[in-house]
């Protein structure tokens, strides 16, 4: 097998040179071309047929989201988005991930960030190269179907008591997986859903807003001290661990910034351990696509301490099969399922 062929698309000469230099430090990666804007990038994809494209979000003539749409329509290719750590950059990046981009990298904005970027860029290029194109093509098709649907109606306000809770963990490929699962719930599900998605600050707020637009249930970025209620999904904010505690008969979210677990904050393990302690509820745990092993030990802990059900996403629909695979290897998973049927299984298990 030859080297991974990469096309770098960025309007910044500095960033093009930076990514090329870092990528080519690894012998398994070969940069076969660079482009200065989205239109040029689309043309070079057709000419060079790269394995991976790194695509800047903000560019003249044709931005990264427009270029991604053309690439996925005309010649589906694995695309990694490069985004600034701004709210606008985060919004566009979330749309790109739900439109077929395999992953994203936050652009470094300090010398320390540049020093740490090498391993992330090389690691994500190698991971993207292993992602089946069929999964990305499916994401694009489902986006087109979703665009034709009317905006879902939200349930009426008011607290909804609940006797069950669902905890979900995901990472690379997670935004699209979350849209599939949360989008499979009716607006009146009588339980809350707590979600850890590995993302930086700002990006989780954009993710929650995007999911709230396309799902029937309410989706929001979690806030410290927030009262849980049924019919709502809560996304852990980037940079904060999310836990749940019962106080005076009420279940409330608690956010904190203790040390990262498995190099992540928020960490799926932290959420799963916390939800496991809610012995007064039926507790369901879901681990989906993602690199590494975060959440596997937490799921094993939950299984040993009375989890009502544990679900892992099947390899056939994972962008990266790392987190679910580790949980399966720990023999703590009750159901291994494609992402397309996870919502239906949760509804069956919760009798919704």
Secondary structure, 3 states (H helix, E strand, C coil): CCCEEEEEECCCHHHHHHHHHHHCCCCCEEEEEEECCHHHHHHHHHHHCCCEEEEECCCCCCCHHHHHHHHHHHCCCEEEEEECCCHHHHHHHHHHHCCCCCEEEECCCCHHHHHHHHHHHHHHHHHHHCCCHHHHHHHHHHHHHHHCCCCCCCCCCCCCCCCEEEEEEECCCHHHHHHHHHCCCCCCCCCEEEEEECCCCCHHHHHHHHHHHHCCCEEEECCCCCECCCCEEEECCCCCEEEEEEECCEEEEEEECCCCECCECCCHHHHHHHHHCCCCCEEEEEECCECCCCCHHHHHHHHHCCCCEEEEECHHHCCCEHHHHHHHHCCCCCEEECHHHHHHHHHHHHCC
